[in-house]
Amino acid sequence: MGFAFNDVQRALIHNVRSFVRNEIVPLELELDPDESELRPSVLDGLRVKTKQMGLYNLDAPEEFGGPGLDTVTRTLLAMEMSQHRAGLYSACYGAFGQPDMAQLYEATDEQKERYLHPVLRGEKSSFFALTEPAGGSDPARSIQTRAKQDGDDWIINGTKVFISGADSADFGLVFARTGDRESGREGITCFIVDADTPGFTVRRVIHTLRSGHYPTELVFEDVRVPGSAVLGEVGQGFAMASERLTKNRIPYAAGCIGVAMAAHRLAIEYAGIRSVFGQKLADHEGIQWMLVENEIDIRSAALVTLDAAERADSGEPFRTEVALAKIVATESSGRVVDRAIQIHGGYGVTKDLPLERWYRELRIRRIGEGTTETQKMIVSRDLLRGRYAGLMDR
């Protein structure tokens, strides 16, 4: 395992780093510390620049107008894009395009025309509704939302929780049980549901530690959708969701690492200028050790995450590597930001700095996209069943 970045990757990293530091960070000086959105006119101006850079819709395949980057390169860029105050959950405020809705690349031509292309053009937004009150870490068993066929239509009833962006989205991908309980994962189907469909409501916004945008609770009461709303095949919805969740954990981990890198940089700079007891903070052994521990955490997380990305690009199974990356990146980044706050003392917990926001939002990262404990369960199962060859067996 080793990573030597090529010239293209170095150039892209440089361009994105310059964009974040010159376009985004100065902008945030004028924003509320908890802000997650920009005025449309400001965002449109930023998107013009990312399009000129050839980096709009980073995750899109080339045939859909994307730059056609591999997973390793996109992981490196995700680390750069998160290095500003709102970067963990609103990387560059969407200037590089909206979150990937990879499932729509498999849609019918009619569905692509109605949903995918407007999303890629920035004209429509969407949500991904999988989690339910009965459980989030085991969605295959916890999905109780049901879809019953009625002629050519389907009627959906149920509740979803912790769904991001649904209160402002134009449509969503909704996962419902279409088979009996015994059919398990094969009994779940994905439907495209327009936000203005009668019977669909956003019951409430769920306030959390996270700043700005909050997740929502959704209700589906006799929501009737046509047969053409089925995305993919009936009964194959969970396979679609599972693939999305696994792949998304790589940029999810990368965003945490980027924030940790930015916090570490702030801590180093502050330690070099702040004096206590007649010495710079940087001259105190206790501070030096914290900085070294930060470096260890960041390097460990970056290597494990890039390893998962490289496995994804190689076409080899990467579920276990992704689970390891998710654990290491979310846990270690939290420790790095915590130490950076400690080094800054009282200033570390003020809203003058981005550290307090990152501290709150990183806590959620240990839960979102599958808890640390669920990831450990994935790794342990694969180890015990011989599906995963550890580092020494490669």
Salt bridges, closest charged atoms under 4 A:
ASP7 OD1 - ARG10 NH1 3.11
GLU23 OE1 - LYS49 NZ 2.99
GLU28 OE2 - HIS84 ND1 2.88
ASP34 OD2 - LYS351 NZ 3.66
ASP34 OD1 - ARG360 NH2 3.04
GLU37 OE2 - HIS213 NE2 2.72
ASP59 OD1 - ARG74 NH1 3.35
GLU80 OE2 - ARG17 NH2 2.67
GLU123 OE2 - ARG121 NE 3.00
GLU132 OE2 - LYS160 NZ 2.76
ASP138 OD1 - ARG141 NH1 3.11
ASP150 OD2 - ARG224 NH2 2.82
ASP153 OD2 - ARG224 NH1 3.06
ASP194 OD2 - ARG114 NH2 2.79
GLU217 OE2 - ARG203 NH1 2.70
GLU217 OE1 - ARG204 NE 2.70
GLU243 OE2 - LYS247 NZ 3.30
GLU293 OE1 - ARG339 NE 3.25
GLU295 OE1 - HIS264 NE2 3.04
GLU295 OE2 - ARG299 NE 2.93
ASP297 OD1 - ARG335 NH2 2.75
ASP297 OD2 - ARG339 NH1 3.07
ASP307 OD1 - ARG394 NH1 3.05
GLU316 OE1 - ARG311 NH1 3.08
GLU321 OE2 - ARG311 NE 3.36
GLU321 OE2 - ARG394 NH2 2.94
GLU331 OE2 - ARG366 NE 3.46
GLU356 OE2 - LYS351 NZ 3.17
GLU356 OE1 - ARG360 NE 3.01
GLU361 OE2 - ARG357 NE 3.08
ASP382 OD1 - ARG319 NH2 2.49
ASP382 OD1 - ARG387 NH1 3.75
